Amino acid sequence: MNQTFGSTYAQAYDLLYLDKDYTAECDLIENVFHRYSDKPISRVLDLGCGTGNHAFPLASRGYEVVGIERSESMLAQAHNKLAHAPTKPKLSYCAGDIRSVKLESEFDAALMMFAVLGYQLENKDVLAALKTARQHVRTGALFIYDVWYGPAVLHQRPSERSRVIPTADGKILRIASGQLDASRHLCSVHYNLWQMSAKRIVSETEETHLMRYFFPLELHLLLECAGFSSLRLGAFPEFDRDPDETTWNILGVGRAS
Ligand SMILES: C[S@@+](CC[C@H](N)C(=O)[O-])C[C@H]1O[C@@H](n2cnc3c(N)ncnc32)[C@H](O)[C@@H]1O
């Protein structure tokens, strides 16, 4: 497998997604907790936690959170933010692959936010990741995840996108282009990333991210096979809206049966 979320990409990650509203996403996650949970939620497992952009604020809101991440560079960013936090929330991070990791703990909710499930490409990988979530939560616990919605991906198709993000001493330029492999429900997204100071290129990298997109019936089936009942697929972040061919991202909620 090619290397994704390597050092240069991980260092730029929080800047690249500065406009992603993690606060509102954590509000939505808490809203889902209140709406769907049978019991108050206190322990949360964040699978594919990246740099901790959900784990950290949720822990700061009083949840006890454990984040699992396989990219050492993403995990280093997460640890760094925690180390510099003025107050220490109940938060820990572990290196691991969400398809196989085993912790001696039980949680009230498991998360896979920002297309983490889509990085699991084959059915066996998706099932392994879902089973990890199931094995670490109590019966009745919630599983919350967002993925690319197949009907919209096929309708809208990926296009080339470029972004310029100003930084303290220059800018980051990112160009992304995607190609579909519809028979495998995969989109190959090639990222070129340049970090520039006022006068020169400071670093550059390229990564190809293979992303799987999902259709509703397979999600219901995959969740069921892993021991969850699938409660809702809503547009993301407008969760109360039903997804359609214009809804690239959906939020799913499952309950451990
Ligand atoms: C788009 S990032 C999302 C990170 C974080 N959840 C967020 O919302 O910012 C996807 C993350 O999932 C991680 N990931 C993907 N597959 C994984 C696996 N099998 N085991 C552990 N981490 C994985 C990647 O390394 C990456 O950090």
The ligand as an ORCA input file, in Angstrom:
! r2SCAN-3c Opt
* xyz 0 1
  C      -9.036     12.006      6.564
  S      -8.167     11.511      7.989
  C      -9.334     11.819      9.284
  C      -8.670     12.045     10.614
  C      -9.634     12.492     11.731
  N     -10.636     11.485     12.010
  C     -10.275     13.811     11.378
  O     -11.522     13.861     11.317
  O      -9.554     14.797     11.160
  C      -8.236      9.730      7.913
  C      -7.354      9.118      9.000
  O      -7.635      7.734      9.129
  C      -6.416      7.058      9.356
  N      -6.593      5.655      8.975
  C      -7.082      5.179      7.798
  N      -7.108      3.837      7.831
  C      -6.645      3.464      9.043
  C      -6.419      2.201      9.656
  N      -6.702      1.057      9.006
  N      -5.954      2.181     10.917
  C      -5.670      3.333     11.578
  N      -5.834      4.565     11.028
  C      -6.316      4.622      9.777
  C      -5.434      7.807      8.466
  O      -4.097      7.547      8.794
  C      -5.866      9.243      8.682
  O      -5.223      9.833      9.780
*
